[in-house]
Amino acid sequence: MLNKTFFLAVVMTVLLVLPCAAESIEGLSLHVQKIEPGVVRVWVGDYISSTAVCAIATRKGIVVIDTTNIPKLDQAFRKVIAKELGRSDFKYLINTHGHGDHTHGNGVYADCRIIAHEGVTARMWENLKDVPRLIAWNKEAVQEQKDQIASGKLNDTQKAVAAEQLIISTLTGEFLNSAPRPTYPTKTFRDKLVLDCGDVTLELYQSGGTHTRSDIFILVPQKGILFTGDMMADKWLSDTPGCLATFAIQSGTMADYPVLVKNWQSLIDRQNEIKHYIPGHWNGELSFVGFQNRFNYLKTMLADMETLVKSRGDFNQFRADYSLKNKFPHLVGSPGMTAQGHQMSINHLFQVFSGRIGLSAALQGPIMDNRFAEEFPALKADILKSREKYFFTEADLIGLGYFLMQQLKKSDNAVEMFQLCVELFPDSWNAFDSLAEAYYTKGDMQKALELYRKSLELNPNNENGKKFIERIEQELAK
Ligand SMILES: [Zn+2]
């Protein structure tokens, strides 16, 4: 029986639920955080590392910091911001850096002045250079996520994460298929820019070289806020750190680093003026100590690398000794500080300071963009001719070879890679063992056998080689 109380309860429930239903965008939960009076931070999702867009009300108008990778979300965010701040006089958009998940929605603020570091334009152009391939990748990602959800193997949290990822990927696909055109910054700067908004000042500092070349810190002293973009966080609020996963010193040029050190130091010195350190994605938090530790890491690495290169020290020895554990034990386990990111930083800085070319970095593009077969022969010839121009270790070459063979299933390319390795390190049993494995994977048993035997000559204790020789001999006997 439907009594009056029950009826009222139903009506009340509907009324209570309604505002919640409106608190989502495209099926993703909407979050609005008030950081300080007149400053809001908006994002969607509870699990995935989505961009958090910030907005500051100033006497000259609303200043927005960053857009997302999906303009549809930014259209909705613009309305949310206007409602939260009680006004709609959008005046400026500032991009913290040029990545797509901070600039793709720029068109939503085409009526505003768009301010960014001068490196942002080039990065934005890069982002969309290859739309057909991005569409193909996105299609694969969508299918993978659908399969995952359908597999029935996910627990409740994993299901929720996958569902969010699927919505984001689907929206990204829609965007990519809409023939997207970038909306570039209308005002750029190199080292520092001060934006006077009447009651509020925004100080923009070049900080390229820790995430992209185009990063900036944005200090808003009147609000006690420093925006740090995607450069760092020392606490993750979700298991999907996304862009905040690695703190590395890279993507910078020689000229960037002195400016970065000066700018960063000046912000450390103004510690008393800063209450909030705000990363560019919602799921990262940053403390002053985390900010300072990362600055000291950068400063120490720059100084030590300069000394190494000036004294013509042995880079491979340096790299072996200069582990995160040995040099920066307090940073081991701190979010974003990984052994791999640390190696990337060391390689990158050595490249910048010495002018020599890191082979791993040089091959990353050709390998990932499917240009390896085409470009490797010329590169190989140059390495064999002018070895001193490059830097690498045997382990670098072997690692790249296995990546080609196991991750990318390109055993032909892996053979090429390992072949170079045996030419450069003709006494290495491991190089011959790896080359043998690549031939084995390709199905060339005779060649594999020959190379395993060579490897065993160099190291009679190569147990892996012995096992393979036995296996191949049995297969050949069949
Ligand atoms: Zn980024």
Residues whose N, C-alpha, C, O or C-beta is under 5 A from the ligand:
A	BS01	ZN	H99 D230 C243
